[in-house]
Amino acid sequence: MKISTFIHVISETEIWNAIEKKLIVLDNQIIKYIADNKTNTILKNIPPILIELGIAITKKAEQEVIEGLIEQTTDFQFQSLFLITTTECNLDCDYCFYRSSVSESLKQRRMMTFETAKTSIDRFYEIVSANKVSPNYWQQITFYGGEPLLNKELLTKAIPYAKQKFNDGYTSFVINTNLTILDDEIIELLRDNNIEVQVSIDGSKEIHDQYRKTQNGFGSYDIVINNIKKMLKNGIKVMPMITATNLNVLNLSEVILNIVNETGIDDYAVNVLITDSFVIDDEYTTLLSEQMIKAYEEFGNIAYDYSFVDLYNLLIGKDVRIVRNSCGSTRKISVFPNGKSYSCQALQKLAINSMGTIEEDIISNPNWDIWRSRNRFNNEECLKCVAVASCGGGCATGSYNATGSITGIDTNNCEYTKKLFKQLVFRNKG
């Protein structure tokens, strides 16, 4: 027998069960036995309570648990379509993940035609029609870029077509934009088709304009804020997407609150940096975890990050679910303007990411099996983590940029999650 990989000594009298997500109080001599034998593969003089609680377990039994967790968290259904409507962009952002050495997007400068979009939407419809639909089932079509609003001609045709095709009540529609381009026709299109607008904005004018510049070097903050207000005035759902960087992470909660107060939005999303083209400080993840907790606790009743709230509840054991993979690349089909399909839109040059063209039988491509093997319960380092049941394993692009492999550790997301756990578990225990 051995001490379960999922058992972690928290203090002299407490252990943490990472799968059941609960603290267990034991005699300090028992805790010492666990600590002394954590790496041993053969145990002697096992205290009976450890067998009773499943803390001492056979290697075979643990492997069966791990195999069950892999099956439980591996995606086999496609639920998301990313239409890369254009690889053109009118901004030149410092941390854009398309700057990665394995991305070709910034060099292509192509526009998707309606024919390619229609074929992609039709093919996606065929694929998901065979899905098993549970009570919490969802599907999503995202209009992405580059900057998708540069391809207005496509959007005015593809959005209504997709809405008509997926008139099912559970497919949502999103456009991811820098929102520096807007006119009355676009507003009407997005409003009438109930499109959620995800907008990149990183804080105060000074912070935002330093990273998110036009091709001519000018800041975009004022334009973005004004356009967000126009959207909200017209009843369009707007989701600010805030990337945590060296400039804003020190006072990120204040940055978020300022955006909330200036725009009037009631939810937002904070993204951890995944790019390899942008250097961060050593304290980045510590500061980020502190600031996210502060934002939630100080003004979470006004506006909050849904994903963070979920992670918060998962880490403290209020939510005992074993979460799915957070990356989503095994349930997502990304189609570029030339009709070529990928799992991840950021790793275009990576051979295992190529799934053929949208007209082909992309779902039978063997590369999907490689992506499905990207599972934290397949990773020895992840298995030893206190947050393994709550962390979705981070982003494949973050993993690749940090380790050269999509199955490696997404360092920033990993460190951020572990530091959140460390702060939260002690304040919430008991």
ABEGO torsion letter per residue (X at the ends): XBBBAABBBABAABBBBAAAGBBBBBBAAAAAAAAAAAABABBBGBBAAAAAAGABBBAAAAAAAAAAAAAAABBABBABBBBBABABBABBBAABAAABAABAAAAAGBBBBAAAAAAAAAAAAAAAAABBBBAABBBBBBBBOEBAAABAAAAAAAAAAAAAABBAGABBBBBBBAGABBBAAAAAAAAAAGBBBBBBBAEBAAAAAAABBBAAGBBAAAAAAAAAAAAAAAGBBBBBBBBBBAAAAAAAAAAAAAAAAAAGBABBBBBBBABAABBBBAAAAAAAAAAAAAAAAAAAAABBBAAAAAAAAAAAGABABBBBBAAGAAABBBBBAAGBBBABAABAABAAABAEBAABBAAABAAAAAAAABBAAABAAAAABAAAAABAGEBAAAAAAAAGBAABBBAAAAAAAAAAAAAAAAAABX
